[in-house]
Amino acid sequence: MENYLDLSGKTALITGASSGIGAATAIVLSKLGARVAIAYHHNQKGIEEVQRSITAAGGKVAVIQADVRQSNEVRSLVTRATEHLGPIDILVNNAGSLVQRMKLLETTEARWDEIMNINLKSSMLCSQAVAKSMMDRKSGAIINVVSIAGRNGGGPGAGAYATAKGALITLTKSMAKELAPFGIRVNGVSPGVIDTPFHEQFSTPEMIRSFVAQIPVGRMGKSEEVAKVIAFLASDAASFVVGETIEVNGGQLML
C-alpha cells in the first residue's frame, strides 16, 4: 500500500519548534520519515525536550538557535540546517506570538513593529532564504502557520496580531502564485483555539471558557491535530493544493 504521507528522504525546517504546534509538527514530520531542523530563539529547555523525543524514536534532528526576525540569522539558520541535514524540502513558518494584548489606544509603534516582525516578516525572510534552492530543484513545500485571528480580527486586544496573521494569509497566496511554476507549493494552516502555552500566557480561564463556548465540538484543539494537517500539506497527498489556508478550529469558523 502506498503511503502518500511518507516524508522519507525529505528535510524539514520548523521555526518556533520549542513548544506547542511547532514542537508537535517537528515530532509528527519526523515520525513520517523527515529529517528535521528545529529552530528556537529562547526556550532551550523546550527545544531539548523536543530533540530528545525525536532522537528516542530514531529520528534525525538538528537543533539551531536563531532570531528569525533578523535576515542574517535566518540565512545562517538555513545554511546550518542544510549542512547538517541536506537542502530544505519543507519549511514550516511557525514562529510567532501575540506578544501583548493591547487596545488600539494602548498600542505603541514599537510594539506594533515587534508583532509584525515576529509574525509576518519572519515568514517572509525564511521563505526567501529557502526559495532559491527549492526553485533550482523544482520542488518544495512551504506551510505558513496563521491564525483564526487573521480571519475574524482576533480576541480582546489582539488587533496587531490579527493584522499580522491576516497579512500572512495574503502573503501565502502571493508566494503560492509566484512559486507554483517552480514546483513549490505554498499553503497555510489556520489554528483556532489550541491548548498550547500561547493561551496559558495570553488568555485567562474566563476567556478560554468563552472561546470554547463558540466551538461546536466543545473543546480546545490539540497541537498534534494542527501538526497532522501541516504534515498533509507537506506531503504528496496535497500535490494539487496550492495557496490554500486550511482552518483547524473544531467548527468555530467555517468558510
C-alpha positions as CSV (number, residue, x, y, z in Angstrom):
1,M,0.0,0.0,0.0
2,E,1.4,3.4,-1.0
3,N,1.7,5.9,1.8
4,Y,1.0,9.3,0.4
5,L,2.1,11.0,3.7
6,D,5.6,9.4,3.6
7,L,8.3,12.1,4.0
8,S,11.3,9.7,3.9
9,G,14.3,11.4,2.4
10,K,12.9,14.9,3.0
11,T,14.5,17.6,5.1
12,A,12.1,19.9,7.1
13,L,12.8,23.2,8.8
14,I,10.4,24.2,11.5
15,T,10.6,27.6,13.2
16,G,9.3,28.2,16.7
17,A,9.7,24.5,17.4
18,S,10.4,24.5,21.1
19,S,6.7,24.2,22.2
20,G,3.1,23.9,21.1
21,I,2.3,23.5,17.4
22,G,5.9,23.8,16.3
23,A,7.1,21.1,18.7
24,A,4.2,18.8,17.7
25,T,4.9,19.4,14.0
26,A,8.6,18.5,14.3
27,I,7.7,15.2,16.0
28,V,5.0,14.3,13.5
29,L,7.1,15.1,10.5
30,S,10.0,13.0,12.0
31,K,7.6,10.1,12.6
32,L,6.7,10.3,8.9
33,G,10.3,9.9,7.9
34,A,11.6,13.5,7.5
35,R,14.9,14.8,8.8
36,V,14.0,17.8,11.0
37,A,15.8,21.0,11.7
38,I,14.2,22.6,14.7
39,A,14.7,26.3,15.3
40,Y,14.2,28.2,18.5
41,H,15.0,31.6,20.0
42,H,14.9,31.5,23.8
43,N,13.3,28.3,25.1
44,Q,16.3,26.0,25.3
45,K,14.6,23.6,27.8
46,G,11.7,23.1,25.5
47,I,13.8,22.5,22.4
48,E,15.9,20.0,24.2
49,E,12.7,18.1,25.2
50,V,11.6,18.0,21.5
51,Q,15.1,16.9,20.5
52,R,15.0,14.0,23.0
53,S,11.6,12.9,21.8
54,I,12.7,12.8,18.2
55,T,16.0,11.1,18.9
56,A,14.4,8.5,21.2
57,A,12.1,7.5,18.3
58,G,15.0,7.1,16.0
59,G,14.6,10.3,14.1
60,K,17.4,12.6,12.8
61,V,17.3,16.1,14.2
62,A,19.4,19.3,14.2
63,V,18.8,22.0,16.8
64,I,19.6,25.6,15.7
65,Q,19.1,28.8,17.6
66,A,18.1,31.8,15.6
67,D,16.2,35.1,15.7
68,V,14.0,34.8,12.6
69,R,13.3,38.5,12.7
70,Q,16.9,39.1,11.5
71,S,17.8,38.4,7.9
72,N,21.4,37.5,8.7
73,E,20.4,35.0,11.4
74,V,17.8,33.5,9.0
75,R,20.4,32.9,6.3
76,S,22.7,31.3,8.9
77,L,19.8,29.1,10.1
78,V,19.2,27.8,6.6
79,T,22.9,27.3,5.9
80,R,23.4,25.4,9.1
81,A,20.3,23.3,8.6
82,T,21.4,22.4,5.1
83,E,24.9,21.5,6.2
84,H,23.5,19.1,8.9
85,L,20.6,17.5,7.1
86,G,20.6,18.5,3.4
87,P,18.7,21.0,1.3
88,I,15.4,22.1,2.8
89,D,12.4,20.4,1.2
90,I,9.8,21.6,3.7
91,L,9.6,24.9,5.5
92,V,7.1,25.4,8.3
93,N,6.9,29.1,9.3
94,N,5.5,28.6,12.8
95,A,7.4,31.3,14.8
96,G,5.0,33.9,16.1
97,S,3.5,35.5,19.2
98,L,0.7,37.7,20.3
99,V,3.4,39.5,22.4
100,Q,0.8,41.5,24.4
101,R,-2.9,42.2,24.4
102,M,-3.4,45.9,23.7
103,K,-6.3,48.1,22.8
104,L,-5.9,50.5,19.9
105,L,-5.0,53.5,22.0
106,E,-2.6,51.4,24.0
107,T,-0.6,50.2,21.0
108,T,2.8,51.8,20.6
109,E,4.7,52.0,17.4
110,A,7.5,49.8,18.8
111,R,5.1,47.1,19.9
112,W,3.3,47.2,16.5
113,D,6.6,46.7,14.7
114,E,7.6,43.9,17.1
115,I,4.4,42.0,16.4
116,M,4.7,42.5,12.7
117,N,8.3,41.3,12.7
118,I,7.8,38.1,14.6
119,N,4.6,37.0,12.9
120,L,4.9,38.4,9.3
121,K,8.5,39.5,8.5
122,S,9.9,36.3,9.9
123,S,7.9,34.1,7.5
124,M,8.9,36.3,4.5
125,L,12.6,36.1,5.5
126,C,12.6,32.3,6.0
127,S,10.7,31.7,2.8
128,Q,13.1,33.9,0.9
129,A,16.1,32.0,2.3
130,V,14.9,28.6,1.1
131,A,13.2,29.6,-2.1
132,K,16.2,29.7,-4.4
133,S,17.3,26.2,-3.6
134,M,13.7,24.9,-4.0
135,M,13.4,26.7,-7.3
136,D,16.6,25.2,-8.6
137,R,15.4,21.7,-7.6
138,K,11.8,22.3,-8.9
139,S,10.4,21.0,-5.6
140,G,9.4,22.2,-2.2
141,A,6.6,22.9,0.2
142,I,6.2,26.0,2.4
143,I,3.5,26.0,5.1
144,N,2.7,29.2,7.0
145,V,1.0,28.9,10.4
146,V,-1.5,31.7,10.6
147,S,-4.5,32.0,13.0
148,I,-8.2,32.2,13.1
149,A,-7.5,35.8,14.3
150,G,-6.4,36.6,10.8
151,R,-9.9,35.8,9.7
152,N,-12.1,37.3,12.4
153,G,-10.0,40.1,13.9
154,G,-8.9,38.1,17.0
155,G,-9.9,38.3,20.6
156,P,-9.6,41.3,23.0
157,G,-6.5,43.3,22.4
158,A,-5.2,41.2,19.6
159,G,-5.6,43.7,16.8
160,A,-1.9,43.9,15.8
161,Y,-1.5,40.1,16.0
162,A,-4.7,39.6,13.9
163,T,-3.5,42.1,11.3
164,A,-0.1,40.3,11.0
165,K,-1.8,36.9,10.6
166,G,-4.3,38.3,8.1
167,A,-1.4,39.7,6.1
168,L,0.4,36.3,6.3
169,I,-2.7,34.7,4.7
170,T,-2.4,37.2,1.8
171,L,1.4,36.6,1.6
172,T,0.7,32.9,1.4
173,K,-1.4,33.4,-1.7
174,S,1.1,35.7,-3.3
175,M,4.0,33.4,-2.8
176,A,1.9,30.4,-4.0
177,K,1.3,32.2,-7.3
178,E,4.9,33.1,-7.7
179,L,6.4,29.8,-6.7
180,A,4.0,27.3,-8.1
181,P,5.5,27.3,-11.6
182,F,8.8,26.2,-10.0
183,G,7.2,23.1,-8.4
184,I,6.9,24.8,-4.9
185,R,3.6,24.6,-3.1
186,V,2.8,27.3,-0.6
187,N,-0.1,26.9,1.8
188,G,-1.3,28.0,5.2
189,V,-2.8,26.4,8.3
190,S,-5.1,28.5,10.5
191,P,-5.4,27.1,14.0
192,G,-8.3,28.1,16.2
193,V,-8.2,27.8,20.0
194,I,-5.5,25.2,20.6
195,D,-4.3,24.0,24.0
196,T,-0.8,25.4,23.9
197,P,1.4,27.7,26.1
198,F,0.1,30.6,23.9
199,H,-3.2,30.6,25.8
200,E,-1.6,29.9,29.1
201,Q,0.3,33.2,28.6
202,F,-2.2,35.4,26.9
203,S,-5.7,34.2,27.9
204,T,-7.5,34.0,31.2
205,P,-9.6,30.9,32.2
206,E,-12.7,33.1,31.7
207,M,-11.6,34.0,28.1
208,I,-10.8,30.4,27.3
209,R,-14.3,29.3,28.5
210,S,-15.8,32.0,26.3
211,F,-13.8,30.8,23.3
212,V,-14.7,27.1,23.8
213,A,-18.4,28.0,24.1
214,Q,-18.2,29.1,20.4
215,I,-16.6,25.8,19.3
216,P,-19.2,23.2,18.0
217,V,-17.0,20.2,19.1
218,G,-17.0,21.7,22.6
219,R,-13.3,21.7,23.4
220,M,-9.9,23.2,22.6
221,G,-7.8,21.7,19.9
222,K,-4.6,19.8,20.4
223,S,-1.2,20.8,18.9
224,E,-1.0,17.3,17.2
225,E,-4.3,18.0,15.4
226,V,-2.8,21.0,13.7
227,A,0.6,19.2,13.1
228,K,-1.2,16.5,11.2
229,V,-2.7,19.0,8.8
230,I,0.7,20.6,8.3
231,A,2.1,17.1,7.5
232,F,-0.7,16.6,4.9
233,L,0.2,19.9,3.2
234,A,3.9,19.0,3.3
235,S,3.3,15.6,1.6
236,D,2.4,14.3,-1.8
237,A,-1.1,13.8,-0.6
238,A,-1.5,17.6,-1.1
239,S,0.1,17.7,-4.5
240,F,-2.7,19.8,-6.1
241,V,-3.3,22.0,-3.0
242,V,-1.8,25.5,-3.7
243,G,-2.4,28.8,-2.0
244,E,-5.0,27.5,0.5
245,T,-5.3,28.2,4.1
246,I,-6.9,25.3,6.0
247,E,-9.0,26.1,9.1
248,V,-8.3,23.8,12.0
249,N,-10.7,25.1,14.6
250,G,-13.3,22.5,15.6
251,G,-16.0,24.3,13.6
252,Q,-15.6,27.7,15.3
253,L,-15.2,29.4,11.9
254,M,-16.4,27.8,8.7
255,L,-15.5,29.4,5.4
